Amino acid sequence: MGLTIGVDVGGTKIAAGVVDESGAILARTRVPTPADPQWAVGAIADAVRELREQHDVTAVGVGAPGYIDRDRSTVIMAPNIDWENEPLKARIEDLVHLPTVIENDANAAAWGEFRFGAAARHNDMIMITVGTGIGGGIVLDGRMYRGSFGVAGEIGHLNMVPDGIPCGCGSKGCWEQYASGRALRRYGRDRAGSEPVLGKRLLELNEGIADTITGSQITQAAEEGDPLALEVYDELADWLGRGMSDLASLFDPAVFVLGGGVADSGSLLLDPVAKAFEKHLIGGVHRPRAEVVLASLGSAAGIAGAGDLARQV
C-alpha cells in the first residue's frame, strides 16, 4: 500500500497529513474542531478531501480521543467531543469513499514512535504522554495491544492512591492526578504558597501570586536552576517512576517513551524520571531495565501512526 492519510483529532483542532511508507508526512492541513460533534465528522472528511486533491491515497487512519471498539470502527465514548457509540468508520467511508480505520489517539501516537521514532529499534514499548493528564499506548511483540474490548492502555487511570485526589474520570487517586502537567502546577503552587522564601523565583515570575503559577513558569525557573522548581520536577518524576515500575512488572517493555507537553522540557523531566524508575523498579539491580527515552516525532507522531495503521485495514 502506498500513500495514506493520517488524521489526529483533538479537542480544539483536527490535523491531517499524507503519510508515506517511511512515515514521512508529505503534506498537512489543519482545521478547527467544530463545537457540534455531528459537524466534526464532516470536518475530518473535508481535511481528507483537501489532501486527496494533490495526492493519490489508498486509505485513511483516524486517531480519535476516547474509547475505540475492538473492530476499530466505533468511538464508544469521547467526552471531549461528546461522541457516544459514534460509527465513525462507516460515516467517514461514506463521505470519502476510502477504506478507513479508527484508533485511539494515544495509541496512534505510540505506534508512530514505535514505527518511525524513538522506539523504532524495539519490539516491545510503552509510550507515556505527560500533558494535562496522562495517556499512553502499549506495543507488545510488534503489535498494538488493545485488549479484549479495544480499550487497553488507559494508563493514566491506574489507581495509585486509594481514596486520593478526585479525577475527572469519576475515580479517586488516579496516576494522572500525581504525575501530569496538572500535578506539576499543583506542586509548584502549593510549595510557593507555603514556602514563599524558597518559592521566591516562582512568585516573581507570576507577579507574587502562587495560586495561578503555570507549568511554563515552573519549567523556566527549573531551567534557571531554581531549587524549588527542581524539587517540584523531582516530585513529579518520582510519581512517574512509581507508575512505570508497575507497568514494567506487568509488561516488561524494552523501552518507555515519554511524550506530551511536559516531556518537551527534555532532560528536566527525563533525568529524574529515569532515576525514579530505577529506584522503584521491583527487583532493582537484579533485573534488566527498560530504557527511558524522549519521544522524537512531536506532533507528527499521531498523524504518522494513524496513517501507518491505515495500512492494516
Protein Blocks (a to p, Z undefined) as FASTA:
>chain_A
ZZdddddddfkbccdddddfkopafbdcdddddfblklmmmmmmmmmmmmmmmpccfbdc
dddedjddfkopacfbafknopahiafklmmmmmnopacddddfklmmmmmmmmmmmmlm
pcbdcdddddfbccddddeehiacebjnopghilmlccfbghiacdfkopahiaklmmcf
klmmmmmmmmmmmmmmlmmmmmmmnnopaklccfklmmmmmmnopaklmmmmmmmmmmmm
mmmmmmmmmnopabdcdedjklmnommmmmmmmmmmmmmmghijmbccddddddfklmml
mmmmmmmmmmmZZ
